[in-house]
Amino acid sequence: MPERNIALGIMQLDVAGKKSDGALEALTKAATVEFNQIIQQKLDIQVESFSFAGPSLTAEENGYQALDFIQIGINEKTERKLAFLLIITDVEIAAASMSYLLALPSQLTNVAVISTRRLIAYGEDELPQQEIRTKRLTTLMLHCFGRLLNLDYVQGSTNYLARVQVPDDLDTMQHFTELQHQKMVENLPREANDRYSESSKIAFIGRHTLGNLPRILRGAIRANPARIATKLPTMIATALSVIIVLIFGGETWDFAASVSYGQLAVFVFASFLTATFVLYRAFSFRLISTRRGQTSESSVVTAGATYLALVLTLICLFLMFGVLMYGVVVFVFPDPLMSTWTSDKDGASFAAHMRLAAFLASVGILSGSLGGSADSRSVVRNVLFAVDET
């Protein structure tokens, strides 16, 4: 068992314009009691239940967005120094890939959002609702907590980590296996990320970035950088617009034929550094410190995984632009033109082609990042942080 005291928060969150009648509070309290009884049989964890006291959320054009709840959850989790947080709300949450959302466990942030609105599905109005809702909410909380502890989905319908298609699937989910219990005990201290800086923030960030490299890498890969790239149409269009103009200029060919590999490497590195900074500022969550100015380990991991995912996304785009430009150079431009266009170097050599492709690809990601920051923030964030919709 871990020596430090690991805390899990269960937060009831109401929304703007909706008068609370106490039903959500009673449901959350009843489910929390059952959740506690099950989870504390094997895990040494402190469970804290509370209501959100901050400003209420308001619906956007497409309804309530799960990532807005996640941002509030990050703030509360940081200030209360919680390792994990389950947010319970009774409004319907819009989903990116399905008609509605029952829950969204965000493993990168250790925050899960659970909606009670659809716990009773259509056609079940005659069932004893309070009992069914309490049981289903408890099961959904256990399911989400298991996912936050990085437990995999399992086949079959009786396990808490079975996949949930419709609300009544929750009725048959009744247990964790002994192997899952063992993995939860092992993963709890590793996944908690519950340490806070005491002195130097820079030293704290460096130490916990290195210490959590496997977790950061796992989070970046899970975000699927190739898929993120497909969600940046404005970035791709901006990049291609600039590249097309440059490739038909003689000065570009002169530069590619004359530049040294060292100079080109510096330009490529600077382009990546600038582009990732611009995209990170556009798409990352606002990661805050506590009122005492302490930085959380969870924030370090989330920031690291987000930045790495964006770097990998830019690598995908760099390779795509590079291959495309090399193909254009080889198959579109005639050799006599490439040989005579440059001032005093041969622009028709393989090395010159590769330098030109690398230069144009770097310009593409650099200029494209400025356009990419205008892409839908919610779409890109959903790919980064909401990969586990239930």
Salt bridges, closest charged atoms under 4 A:
GLU48 OE2 - ARG80 NH1 3.30
GLU76 OE1 - ARG80 NE 2.97
ASP90 OD2 - LYS18 NZ 2.87
GLU92 OE1 - ARG118 NE 2.61
GLU124 OE1 - ARG136 NH1 2.76
ASP171 OD2 - ARG136 NH2 2.78
GLU178 OE1 - LYS42 NZ 3.83
GLU191 OE1 - ARG218 NH2 3.05
ASP194 OD1 - ARG4 NE 2.69
GLU297 OE1 - ARG195 NH1 3.28
GLU297 OE2 - HIS208 ND1 3.59
ASP388 OD2 - ARG147 NE 2.76
